[in-house]
Amino acid sequence: MSATIVKPTSSLQGARLPRWTPLVVALGSAAAGIGIGVGASLDSRIQWGLIAAILFIVVSYVVAVAVEGARQAKDRLATSLVWVTFLLAVVPLASLIYETVERGTKVFNGYFLTHSMGVVADDEPGGGIYHAIIGTLEQVLLASLIAVPIGLLTAIYLVEYGRGKLSKVVTFFVDVMTGIPSIVAGLFVLSFWILILGFDFSGWAGAMALAILMMPVIVRSTEEMLKLVPNELREASLALGIPKWRTILKVVLPTAIGGITTGVMLAVARIAGETAPVLLLVWVNPMINTNPFEGSQASLPLYVYQQYAAGNQAGYDRAWAAALALIGFIMILNLAARGVARWKAPKTGR
C-alpha cells in the first residue's frame, strides 16, 4: 500500500505589505505634517517634523495591524521607532555641518590658513588661524604623548594582569575620571602647576589638562578591545613557550590595533574641541608662538570663542571658518585612524 503525501492547503505565511509601503507612508506623513503645521500656523519646521514622525509611527502600526496582524505590526512599530530616532540623531548633525560649511566658507581660504591675528584687531576684517593651528597641533600632540602610553599600559594591566583590590581601585578611579568636567581638570593643573609651583601659562600646561581628559577614554576603549581578543590566541602563544609579555606585544595588541587606534582618535577628538582648560592655562595670544613650553599660545577652540565673543560680523565669519577648520582636522584624524587600523589589522588567509 503506497503512502500518499498530502500538501497543506493553507500557507503558513500571512498577508504582507508591499516593500514600498514605508516609503509611501513616510511621504504621506511628511505631507500631512506640513499641512497640519501650516494650517495650525506653526512657524517651527521642527514641529512639522515631529508631527510627521508621530504620524509615520501611528499610520505604519495601524496599517500593519489591519493587513499583517498584531504580531507583525509590533515588529514594524519597532522598525519605525528605530528609523525615527535615527533621523532625529542625523538631522541635527547634518544641519550643523551644513550651517558650518555655509558660514565658514566666507573667509576660509589660503590667506586665512597662513596668517595670524597679530596685526589685526578683532573688529577688523582679515587675519587668520595659523597661530591657532600651531597651538592646537602642539597641545594635542603633547597631550597624546602623555595620555596614550599611560592609557594603553593601564588597560593592559587591567585586562592581562589586574587581579584583586588594586585593579578594582584603578577601575574605580578610571570611572570617576571619565565623568570629570574639563573645567575641573583645568583648575587642577592651574592650582598645582601655576599657582603652587609657579610656572607660567603655556601650551604645556594646557596639554597636561587635556591629557587628564584623554586617559580615561583611552583606558576604557583599549580595555574593551583587548577583551574582544579570543583567549585561544593567548593560549596558543603561551603553549608554544612564548612569554606573556611577548604574547601581549606580538599577538594581543596587533589583533586589537584597529579598535585601539579608533579609541585613541576618539580621545583626540574629545580634547581637540575643549575650550575651558585652554582658556585657563594657555591664555590668549594673537601672535605665533611655536614653543609650547614658554609663553601663552592660541588654539582653535579658544579662537572660535574669542572671535564670536567679539560681537561683530568680521569676528563671526572668522569664528565659523575656524570651526570649519576644526571639523576638518577631526575628520582627517578619523580617516587616518581608519587607514592605520586597516593597514595594521591581522591578515587572514586568502
N, C-alpha and C positions, 0 to 999 in steps of 0.2 A: 504494500500500500504506500503510494508515494505521498510525501508531505507537500502541502501547498503553502506558499508564503503569502500572507495577507498584508498588503500595504495599507498603512493608516490612511484614512480618508480625510483627516484634518491635519493641517500643518501646525507645527509647534511654534512657529513664528507668527506673531500677530501683525496687524497693520502698522506700517511705518510711514512717517512723514518723509517727503522728498528731501534731498540734501540741500536744496536751495531754500528751504523753509526758514532757517535762521536769518539768512540774508534779507529775505522779504520782510520778516518780522522786524528786523533791525531798521530797514529803510522806512517801513510804516511807522515804527515807534519814533524815529527821528523826525519824520514829517509831522506826526501828532504832537510831539514835544514842542516843535517850533510853532505850530498852530496854537497850542494852549498858551505858550509863552507870549505870543503876540496878542492873542485875544484877552489874556489877563493883564496885559501891559507890564510884563516882567522885563526889566531892562537888562538883567544879567544873563548872558548866554550860559553861564554855569548852571543857572536854574533850569534853563531849557534842557541842557544835557542831563541833569538829574531826573527831570520828568521823563525824558526819553528812555533813560536807563531803567526806571521803575516800570514803565510800560512794556519794555522789552522783556523783562523778567516775568511780569504777570501774564502777558499775552502768550509767551512761549510755554509757560506752565499750563495755562488753560487749554491751548490748542493741543498740547501733548496729552493731557488728560482725556480730551474728547476723542482723539484718534488712536493713541497708543496705549492708553491705560495709565493708572496711577503710578505703577511701579516704574515704567519708563519715563513718566513725567518727572519723577523725583531726580532721575539721572540728568534729564535736560535742565531741570532747575539748578542743579549743582554746576553744570556746564555754563549756564547763563551767568551765574554769580561769579564764576572764575573769569569769564570774559569781561564782565563789567568792572570787576576790581582791577583786572589787568589794564583796561583802558583808563581807569581812574589814576593808576600809577604812571602810565606812559604819557597821558595828555599833559600834565604839568611839566614833566621833563622835556617833552618836545616843545612846549610853549616857552620854557626857559631858554632852551638852546636857540630857538628861532629869534626870540627877543634879543638875546646876547649877540647873535650874529648880525641881526639887522642894525642894532645901535652901535655895535663895536666896530663895524667896518667903515664908519665915517672917517676915522683918523688912523685906522690900522694900516700902516704901510711901512716901507723900509726906513723912512726917517724916524717914525715912531719907535721902531725897534732898536735903532742905533744911536739914539740921543737920550740925554738925561734931562732933569728939571733944574740943572744948576744955574742957568741964567734966565729962566722963565718963571714968572710969577704964576700962582695958582689961578688967577683970574684972566690970564692971557692965553691965547691960542698957541699951539706949538708944544715943544717938549716931547719927551718920550719915556720909555720904561727900561732903557738899557741898564741903568744903575739898579733898578728893582729886579731885573732878571738875574744879574750877577749875585745880588744878595740872596735871592731865593735859592738859586742853584747851590751856592756855597753853604747856606744854612741847612738845606735839606741833605746835602752830601755829608756834612759833618754829623748831623743827627743820625743818618743811616749808618755811618761808620761806628757810632756808639751803640745804637739800638740793635742792629741786625746781629752782630756776633753774640751779644748778651741774650737776645731773644731766642736765637737758634740753640745756644748751649743750654738755656733754661728748659726749652721744650724737649730737647734730647734727654736731659736729666729726668724730667717728669715721666716721659714715656718709657725710656730704656732702663733707668736706674732707680727712679723715685719709689721709695717704699717707706712706710712708717709716718711719723709725725712731721718730719721735715718737709716731705713732699706735700702734705696737707697744708702746712703753713705757707709754702710757696704758692700753692694753688689759690689759697685764700687771698693772699696779697695781690696776686695777678688779677683775680676777680675784682678786688677793690680798685686797683689801678685802672681797670677798664672803664670804670664809671667816673673817673676824676675829671672835672671840668678843666678846660685848657687854662682858664684864668688862675686856677689853683696851682697848676704846675708852674706857671709864670711867676706867681707870688712866692713860691718856694725857692726857686732859683734866685729871684730878686733879693729875698731876705738873706739867703745864705751866701751867694756868690758876690753880690754887690754891696749890701748893707753890712754884713758881718766881716767878710774877707776884704772888702774894699776895692774890688775890681771895677772897671769902668763898663759902661754899656757897650756891647759888641755883638757881632753875629754869633760868636762862640757861646755867649750866654743864652741867646735865643735858641741855638742848636741844642743845648743841654735840656731846655724845657721841652722842645719838640721831641727829643729822644725819649723823655719820660712818657710822652703820649704815644710814641711808636711801639715801645717794648711790649705792652700787654696785647696789642693787636698781633704782633709777630709771634708771640708765645702761643696765643690761642690758635691761630691759623696753622702754625707749624705743628703744634701738638695734635690737632685733628688729622693733618695729612700723614703724620708718622703713624698714627693709629690705624690708618687705612692700609698700610703696607702689610701684606699677608705674613703671618708668623712662619709659614712654611719656608719663605725665603731666608729668614733669620736662622731657622733650624737647619736648613740645608747648608748654609755657610758655616755655621758652628760645627756641624757634623764633619766638615772637611778639615777641621782643626784650625780654622781662621779665628784669630782673637776677636773679641766682641767689638773693640773699638774700630778694628778694621772692617768688620761686618757693617757697622753703622756707617762708616765713611764710604765704603765701596758698594754696598748693597741697599741699605735703607734710604740714605739720602738721595742717591740717584733715582731711586724709584719714586720718591715723593717730591722731586725737584720742581715739577710743574706746579703743584699746589703750593709749595713753599714760596716760589717766585711770585705767584699770584698774591699770596698773603703779604709779602714784602711790599709789593706795589700798592696794595690796598692801604697799608700803613703809611706809605709815602703820600698817597692821595689824601689820607686823613690829616696829615700835618701841613701839606702844601698850601692849604687854604686857611690855616689858622692865623688870626689877627691879634688876639689878646696877648699871647706870650711875646710876640714880636713888638707890639706896642710898649710893653713893659720893659723889655730887656734890650732890644736892638735900637729902639728910639727911631727918629726920623732923620734921614739925610738925603737931601736932594742931589748931592754930588756923588760921583762914582768913587766907591771905596772897595777895592779888591782884597783888602786884608780883613778877614772876619775876626781876627784876634785883637784888633785895635780900632777903637772908634765906632760910632754908630753906622748902621747900614740901612738900606731900604729893602723892601720885599714887595712882591706883587699884591698880596692881600692888604698890607698896610697902605700901599699906593692907591688901591681902589678905595679904601676907606677915607684916606686923606683927600683925594680928588673929589669924591662925592660930597664930603663934608664941606668943601669949598663953596658949594651952593651957587655955581654959575654954569653956563652952558658948556664952556670950554672944559671945565673940570668934569662935568657929566660925561662928555664924549671920551675923555681920557680914561675915566673910570670904567666905562663899558668896554673900551678897547683893551684895557689891562685885564678885565675879567675874561674876555675872549682869549687873550694870550694864556691866561692861567688854565682855562679849559683845554686849550690846545696842548699845553705842557702835560697835563694829566693824561690826555688821550695818547700822546706819544709814549709816555711811560707804560701805559697799559698795552699798547701794541708791541713795545719792546719786550714786556714781560711774556706776552703770548709767543713771541718769536723765540725767546730763550727757553721757555717751557717746552716748545715743540722740538727745539734743537737738542736739548738735554734729556728728553724723555727716553725711557728704555726702549730699545729697538727690539721688535718681535721678529720672528721668523717670517720669511716670505710665504 
